């Protein structure tokens, strides 16, 4: 017998975030409804994307990370996949950062601190069937 919980849609979200507290916030906001895999920099995200590209429904990508930025990682991912939503996050609200993110292939740019409603509404726009009730 399949329980309601087993039958629940839990999309895989790949999260690139170098700051532990920011990742914990994202996990607290979406973790009950989404499966989350975490990368701490752009290089790890590219590897994570390669491993899960067939199942991932969206990517949350911090712009400023060590080793490889979110901008650089997005450019690399877009060479292979032009459809997956890439939602970039930045602590800087400068238009130049947002424009650079969009030019690199971001689907949307969110300004930190990320709030519950903004992140959930954004993911719901890109992932049909994802509800927060």
C-alpha positions as CSV (number, residue, x, y, z in Angstrom):
1,X,0.0,0.0,0.0
2,X,1.4,3.4,-1.0
3,X,1.0,6.1,1.6
4,X,0.3,9.7,0.8
5,X,3.8,10.6,1.9
6,X,5.4,8.0,-0.4
7,X,3.4,9.3,-3.3
8,X,4.3,12.9,-2.7
9,X,6.1,14.8,-5.5
10,X,9.6,15.7,-4.2
11,X,11.6,17.4,-7.0
12,X,15.4,17.4,-6.8
13,X,16.9,20.8,-6.4
14,X,20.7,21.3,-6.7
15,X,22.0,24.1,-4.4
16,X,25.3,25.8,-4.8
17,X,26.1,27.8,-1.7
18,X,29.4,28.2,0.0
19,X,28.0,29.6,3.3
20,X,26.7,27.0,5.7
21,X,24.1,29.3,7.3
22,X,22.7,30.3,3.9
23,X,22.4,26.6,2.9
24,X,20.6,25.8,6.2
25,X,18.1,28.6,5.5
26,X,17.4,27.3,2.0
27,X,17.0,23.7,3.5
28,X,14.6,25.0,6.1
29,X,12.5,26.8,3.5
30,X,12.2,24.0,0.9
31,X,13.6,20.8,2.5
32,X,10.3,19.3,3.5
33,X,8.9,19.4,-0.1
34,X,12.1,19.0,-2.1
35,X,15.1,16.7,-2.2
36,X,18.2,18.8,-2.0
37,X,21.8,18.1,-3.0
38,X,24.5,20.6,-1.9
39,X,27.6,21.9,-3.7
40,X,29.9,24.4,-1.9
41,X,31.3,26.0,-5.0
42,X,30.8,26.2,-8.8
43,X,33.2,23.3,-9.5
44,X,31.2,21.0,-7.2
45,X,28.0,22.2,-8.8
46,X,29.2,21.2,-12.3
47,X,30.0,17.7,-11.0
48,X,26.7,17.5,-9.1
49,X,24.8,18.6,-12.2
50,X,26.6,15.9,-14.3
51,X,25.6,13.3,-11.8
52,X,21.9,14.4,-11.6
53,X,21.1,16.2,-14.8
54,X,18.4,13.7,-15.7
55,X,16.5,14.1,-12.5
56,X,17.2,17.7,-11.3
57,X,14.3,20.1,-11.6
58,X,16.1,23.3,-10.8
59,X,19.4,24.8,-9.6
60,X,19.8,27.4,-6.9
61,X,23.2,29.1,-7.5
62,X,25.0,31.6,-5.4
63,X,26.9,34.1,-7.5
64,X,29.9,34.7,-5.4
65,X,31.7,31.4,-4.4
66,X,35.3,30.3,-4.1
67,X,37.1,28.2,-6.8
68,X,34.5,28.9,-9.4
69,X,31.8,31.5,-9.3
70,X,28.1,30.9,-9.9
71,X,28.4,32.9,-13.1
72,X,31.2,30.7,-14.4
73,X,29.3,27.5,-13.4
74,X,26.1,28.7,-15.0
75,X,27.9,29.3,-18.3
76,X,29.3,25.8,-18.2
77,X,26.0,24.2,-17.4
78,X,24.2,26.2,-20.1
79,X,26.6,24.7,-22.7
80,X,24.9,21.3,-22.0
81,X,21.4,22.2,-20.8
82,X,19.5,25.3,-21.8
83,X,16.2,24.3,-20.2
84,X,16.9,23.7,-16.5
85,X,15.9,26.7,-14.4
86,X,18.9,28.3,-12.8
87,X,17.9,30.7,-10.0
88,X,20.9,32.8,-9.0
89,X,21.2,34.3,-5.5
90,X,23.3,37.3,-4.7
91,X,23.9,39.4,-1.6
92,X,24.5,42.4,-3.9
93,X,21.5,44.2,-5.3
94,X,23.5,46.0,-8.0
95,X,21.9,46.0,-11.5
96,X,25.3,45.1,-13.0
97,X,25.4,41.8,-11.0
98,X,21.8,41.0,-12.0
99,X,22.5,41.7,-15.7
100,X,25.7,39.6,-15.6
101,X,23.8,36.7,-14.1
102,X,21.1,36.9,-16.7
103,X,23.6,37.2,-19.5
104,X,25.4,34.0,-18.2
105,X,22.1,32.1,-18.5
106,X,20.3,32.6,-15.2
107,X,16.5,32.1,-15.3
108,X,16.0,34.5,-12.4
109,X,18.0,36.4,-9.8
110,X,17.0,36.7,-6.2
111,X,18.6,39.1,-3.7
112,X,19.7,37.7,-0.3
113,X,18.5,37.4,2.3
114,X,16.2,34.9,0.6
115,X,12.7,34.8,2.2
116,X,10.3,31.9,2.4
117,X,7.6,33.3,0.1
118,X,10.0,34.6,-2.5
119,X,11.9,31.3,-2.8
120,X,8.9,29.1,-2.7
121,X,6.9,31.2,-5.2
122,X,9.9,31.3,-7.6
123,X,10.4,27.5,-7.5
124,X,6.7,26.9,-8.0
125,X,6.8,29.0,-11.2
126,X,9.5,26.7,-12.6
127,X,8.4,23.3,-11.3
128,X,4.9,22.3,-12.3
129,X,3.2,20.3,-9.5
130,X,5.2,21.7,-6.7
131,X,3.0,23.0,-3.9
132,X,3.7,24.1,-0.4
133,X,0.5,23.2,1.4
